Amino acid sequence: MANNKKQDEIMENMEFLIDELKKEWDSSKETKHYVGLSISKAEKLREKMQEYIVLCSRILEDDTLSFKQSMKYCRDNNIMFRLARKLITKYDHAIEKKKDSIVLELDKEEFKAYREIAGEKSQIESRTYLEFSKRVLLDE
């Protein structure tokens, strides 16, 4: 009985820790990079990001992932969500104002994610980004 109580307490603490990490991952840091995109490029990037988020979500549902792998994918997905929110906000505003381009203000993590998802990085460290980029770039 005491063992079950201890396990429940550990699970509760882990859930709390993960929730706190998600809060941290959800907030942008200091702006370090500015990326200008035409509306058509922004549309393509938006589609790629949607595909990536779906792919990453499927990977996270895999029961064979280790805790460490799961946390990495969760972090990557949260960074991509931040980037997606910024892109969608700027894109919608540009469409409303009939502009033909947007400028994204990105922190270091968001810029890395942008470069990887847009295929602008020569050496991709993340396995998920690599698999995704190969598949998407072949579709273009």
C-alpha positions as CSV (number, residue, x, y, z in Angstrom):
1,M,0.0,0.0,0.0
2,A,2.8,2.4,0.9
3,N,4.6,1.5,-2.4
4,N,1.5,2.5,-4.4
5,K,1.2,5.8,-2.5
6,K,4.9,6.5,-3.3
7,Q,4.4,5.7,-7.0
8,D,1.3,7.9,-7.1
9,E,3.3,10.7,-5.5
10,I,6.2,10.2,-8.0
11,M,3.7,10.3,-11.0
12,E,2.1,13.5,-9.6
13,N,5.5,15.1,-9.3
14,M,6.5,14.1,-12.8
15,E,3.2,15.5,-14.2
16,F,3.9,18.7,-12.4
17,L,7.4,18.9,-13.7
18,I,6.3,18.3,-17.3
19,D,3.6,21.0,-17.0
20,E,6.2,23.4,-15.8
21,L,8.5,22.5,-18.6
22,K,5.7,23.1,-21.1
23,K,5.1,26.5,-19.7
24,E,8.8,27.3,-20.1
25,W,8.8,25.9,-23.7
26,D,5.7,27.9,-24.6
27,S,7.2,31.3,-24.1
28,S,9.6,33.0,-26.6
29,K,12.9,34.2,-25.5
30,E,14.8,37.4,-26.7
31,T,14.4,38.2,-30.4
32,K,17.6,37.3,-32.1
33,H,16.6,37.0,-35.8
34,Y,14.3,38.6,-38.3
35,V,13.0,36.5,-41.2
36,G,11.2,38.1,-44.2
37,L,8.8,36.0,-46.2
38,S,6.5,36.6,-49.1
39,I,2.9,35.6,-48.5
40,S,3.3,32.6,-50.8
41,K,6.4,31.4,-48.9
42,A,4.6,31.9,-45.7
43,E,1.7,29.7,-47.0
44,K,4.1,27.0,-47.9
45,L,5.9,27.2,-44.5
46,R,2.6,27.1,-42.7
47,E,1.7,23.8,-44.6
48,K,5.1,22.3,-43.7
49,M,4.7,23.3,-40.1
50,Q,1.2,21.7,-39.9
51,E,2.6,18.5,-41.3
52,Y,5.5,18.5,-38.9
53,I,3.3,19.1,-35.9
54,V,1.0,16.2,-36.9
55,L,4.1,13.9,-37.5
56,C,5.6,14.9,-34.2
57,S,2.3,14.3,-32.4
58,R,2.1,10.8,-33.9
59,I,5.6,10.1,-32.8
60,L,4.8,11.2,-29.3
61,E,1.9,8.6,-29.2
62,D,4.5,5.8,-29.8
63,D,4.8,3.7,-26.6
64,T,8.3,2.6,-27.5
65,L,9.8,6.1,-27.0
66,S,12.1,6.5,-24.0
67,F,11.2,9.2,-21.5
68,K,14.2,11.2,-22.8
69,Q,13.1,10.9,-26.4
70,S,9.6,11.8,-25.5
71,M,10.7,15.0,-23.7
72,K,12.8,16.0,-26.7
73,Y,9.9,15.6,-29.2
74,C,7.6,17.4,-26.8
75,R,10.0,20.3,-26.5
76,D,10.5,20.4,-30.3
77,N,6.8,20.4,-30.8
78,N,6.3,23.2,-28.4
79,I,8.9,25.3,-30.2
80,M,7.2,24.6,-33.5
81,F,3.8,25.7,-31.9
82,R,5.4,29.0,-30.9
83,L,6.8,29.5,-34.4
84,A,3.4,28.5,-35.9
85,R,1.5,31.0,-33.7
86,K,3.9,33.8,-34.8
87,L,3.6,32.9,-38.4
88,I,-0.2,32.6,-38.4
89,T,-0.6,35.9,-36.5
90,K,1.6,37.8,-39.0
91,Y,0.2,36.0,-42.0
92,D,-3.5,36.7,-41.0
93,H,-2.6,40.4,-40.4
94,A,-0.9,40.7,-43.7
95,I,-3.8,39.1,-45.6
96,E,-6.2,41.5,-43.7
97,K,-4.1,44.5,-44.6
98,K,-3.4,43.2,-48.2
99,K,0.3,43.2,-47.7
100,D,2.6,41.0,-49.8
101,S,5.2,40.0,-47.2
102,I,5.7,39.5,-43.5
103,V,8.6,39.7,-41.0
104,L,8.9,37.1,-38.3
105,E,10.7,38.1,-35.1
106,L,12.3,34.8,-33.8
107,D,14.3,33.8,-30.8
108,K,17.3,31.4,-31.2
109,E,15.2,28.2,-30.8
110,E,12.4,29.4,-33.2
111,F,15.0,30.4,-35.8
112,K,16.7,27.0,-35.6
113,A,13.3,25.4,-36.1
114,Y,12.5,27.7,-39.0
115,R,15.7,27.0,-40.8
116,E,15.2,23.2,-40.3
117,I,11.6,23.2,-41.4
118,A,12.3,25.5,-44.3
119,G,15.2,23.3,-45.4
120,E,17.7,26.1,-45.0
121,K,20.1,24.3,-42.7
122,S,22.8,22.1,-44.2
123,Q,23.3,19.9,-41.2
124,I,20.2,18.9,-39.4
125,E,20.7,17.5,-35.9
126,S,17.2,16.5,-35.0
127,R,16.1,13.1,-36.4
128,T,12.5,14.2,-36.6
129,Y,13.3,17.3,-38.6
130,L,15.6,15.3,-40.9
131,E,12.9,12.7,-41.6
132,F,10.3,15.4,-42.1
133,S,12.4,17.6,-44.3
134,K,13.4,14.7,-46.6
135,R,9.8,13.7,-47.0
136,V,8.5,17.3,-47.6
137,L,11.3,18.4,-49.8
138,L,10.7,15.4,-52.1
139,D,7.0,16.5,-52.3
140,E,7.9,20.0,-53.6
